[in-house]
């Protein structure tokens, strides 16, 4: 039995196999419509979520399975003090696979150590968000043909953004990737990411505080929101939340084939006027998240 806690739980070859499967699902959806008949997915979401929770549910329903679970800690026995360990042991009796989101780093890992069914980390605090990373990789490969020789700009909240941390960890396994880390000084990528991931693997990167200055260099711009829920005080959040906003004027500085991604939800870091630009791929990215989660469910349930 396997779990998914981090993108590194899969080798690069396994990631490619997973994306191959997702691509086949996207092309031939009817061939997979009954693959999970009789199987149940439990969605244990201790934090609010729209895309991740609903895309997991859509993935399981598309596979012919069913879904049960809760969408906030207040609607579960966590409100009564039940531990994650006890919750997953109970849910193991009700479902065949579980997707868990939790505000505390490492909570899904604790669950996986007590679980009798595969557990998927659907986001744990500011730590990891592996299925968003799978979505990002699948989107890049689908739209660019392959993942190699790309300059990728990561913009916004790079300190607390778990999607950014997971994506960097995954991309350093591909050749010719250059990183441009775009953020205010207070929201720079954590030191352990710079030293243990980028420096250790010899990857080229630079840190800048101006989006305009680097737009023309980028093949992919990965925007993120400044997350109010990760801040300890409101003043810091208000001061930094509008630091970078992508506008049509900034898009005119970019390459004609540059691709804009965003894990969503968007607040105001991308102007709605950018949505009509053919390079804005974040809604396509959200759609592709269903296909890669379908592939992941099938893989962890050993149905392929």
N, C-alpha and C positions, 0 to 999 in steps of 0.2 A: 504494500500500500504506500502510495506517494502523496505528499502534500506540496503545496506551492506557497512558500513564505517569501521568497526573493527570486528575481529573475535569474540569479545564479544557481538556482536549484535545477535548472536545465542547462545542458551543454549547448554550445552553439549549434551543433548538429541537430540536437533535439528541438531547439528553437526553430530551425529551418523546417524540420518535419511538421512541427505544429503549425507553422505558417502555410506550408503546402496543404495541410488538411483544411485550414481556414479558407484558403483560396478555392479548394474544391467545393467546400460547403457554399461559398458565395456563388459559385458557378452552377452547382447542381443541388439546390436546397431541398428539392423533393426527395432526393436519395437518402436524406438524413432525418426525415420528418417523424420516423418511428423508432429511431435508434435508442431512445431512452424511455420507451414505453414501459410503464410500471415502476420507473425510478423517481425518487423525490430529491429535490434540492432544498436545503434549509438556508434561508438568508438571515443571518444573525447580525443585524446592524445596530450597534450601540451609538452610532453617530448618524446625523441626517445624510441622505444621499438621494440623488435622482438618477443620474446616468448609470452609475455602477450597479446599484441595486436592481433597477429596472432592466438593464441590459443583461444581467445574470438571469433574471426571471424570464425575459424574452428568449434568451438562449435555451433555457431548459424547456420552455413551452414549444419552441420551434423544433426541439428534438423529440417531442411527444411525451415528455415527462411532466411532472407536476411540481408545485412550489408551496412551501410553508415557511413561516418565520415571523420576525418582528422587525420594525423599522426604526425603533428608538429604544434606548435603555429603559425609559419610563414605562414602556409597554411590555417589558419582560420582567422576570423575577430578579433581575439585577437591581431593580428598584427596592427589593426587599433584602438585598445584601447577598444574593446568590453569587458564588464565584464562577469565573469563566470555566474552570475545570469541571465543576458540577454541571453547569449548563450543557457543555459539549457531551458529557457522558450520557445525559438524558436524551439529547438530540440524536445521538448515535443510534438510539433505539427507534427513532421516528423517521429518519431520512437516510439516504445513501451517500450524500455528499453535502458539504457545508461551505458557504461563503461567509466570511466574518469580517466586519469592519469594527474597529475599536479605537477610542482616543488614546489608549495607552500603548506605547511601543512594546512589542513583544507579546501582547495578549494573544494574538492568533497562534504564535509559536507555542505558548503554554497550552492552548487548546489542542493543538496537534499532538502534543505529547500525551494527552489523556484520551484522545479520540479513537473511536473504533471505525471511523469513516474518513475519507480524504477531506482535508481542510484547506481552503483557499484563503490566503490573506487578501482581503478586499480593501486594505488600507489600515495601517496602524500608526496613529499619531503623525508625527513628522518624520517617520522612519522610512517605510517602503510602501509602494503601491504597484505590485508586480503585474497585475492584469492590465493596468493602464499602460505600463511599459510594453507589454505584449501588443496592446492596441497600437501604440506609437510605432513600434518596429514593423508591424504588419502594414500600417498605413504608409510608412516610408517605403517599404519594399514594393508595395502594390503600385504606388504612384511614381516611384523613381526607377523601378526595375530591379534594383539591388541596393544593398547597404554597404557602401564603400566610397572612399574619396569624397567626403562631404564636409563642408564647413557648417557647423550647426551652432546657431546662436540661442542661448537659453536666457530668457529675459524676465525680470521681475523679482519675485521672492525666491531666491535660491538657497536661503538659510533654512526655512521651515517647509519648503515645498517638497513633499515626499515623492511626487511624480518626477521631479528633476533628479533627485538622488538615485532613484531606481533606474532612470533612463541613462544616466552617466555610467552607472555600473554595468549596464547591458551593452552600451555602445563601444566601450573600450575593448570589446572582443572582436570588433570589426576593423578591417584595415583602412588606413588613410583618413580617419575621422579627426577633424580639428574642432576644438570647442572655443567659442567666444562667450564668456560669462558676463552678462550685462545686468548690473544691479547697483543700487546705492550701497555704500560701504557697510551699512548696518545689516544688509540682507545678503551679503556675499555667501557663496557656497561654504559649508562647514570645512574646517581645517582637515578633518579626517578624510573627506572626499578628495581634497586637493592632494594630500600627502599619500594616503593609502590606495587611492584609485588612479588618479591622473598621473602624479609624479612616479609612483611605483611602476606603472605600466608604460612610462615614457611617452605619454600622449601630449601633443602640442595644444596649449590653451593660453588664453589671455583674459584678464579681468578688466572690464571697462565700466564707466558710469554714464556713457552716452550711447543711445541707440542709433542716433543719426549718423555718427561717425563710422559705424561698422555695417550699416544696412547693405551697402553695395558688395560686401564680401560674402554674404550668407547664401547658402543653398537652402537652408531650412531655418525658419525663425520659430522657436517654441516659446510662446507667451504663457505666463502664469499670473494669477491674481495674487495680490497681497492679502494674506488670509487673516482676517480679524480674529478668528478663533485661536490662532497660535500666539497672539500677543498678550503680554502680561499687563499692559496699560493702554488705555484708549488714545492717549496723546501720541504715542509712537506710531500707532496705526494710522491716525488721521494725518500725521506728518508725512508718511511714506506711501500711502495708498495710491496717490496719483502721480507717482514719480515717473512712470513710463506709460504713455498711452499711444497705441498704434493708430495712426490716422492715414487717410488717403495721401496726404502730403508726404508722410514718411515712406509709404509704399512706392512712391515715384522714385525713390532713391535705390530701390531694390532691383535685383535681376528679374528679367521677364519670366523666368521659370522658377523663381524662389517659391517655396511652399510655407504657408503659415499654419502652424498647429497650435492647439490649446487643449488642455485636458478638460476644460470647462468645470464648474460654471464660470461664465464671464460676468464681471461686474461692470467696469468701465475701461478696462485696460486695452480693449480693442473697440474702436469706434464702430457703431453699427453700419457706418458708411463703407467700411472695409468689406462687409459681408458679400457684396456683389462683385468683388474682385475675384477673378477666376483662380487666383493663387491662394485664396482663403479656403483652407481644407478642413477646418475644425468640425464642421457638421458631418462631413464625409468620415472623418476620423471617429466620431461618435457612433456612426452606423457600423463601421468596421469592427468596433468593439464587441458587437454581438457575435460576429463570425468567429473571432478569435476565442471568445469565451465558450462558444459551442465546441470548438476544437479542444479546448482545455478540459471541459467536462467529459467529453468522450475519452480523452487520453487518460485522465485520472481514474475513470471508471473502467478502464481497460476494455472499451467497446469498439476499438479500432485495431 
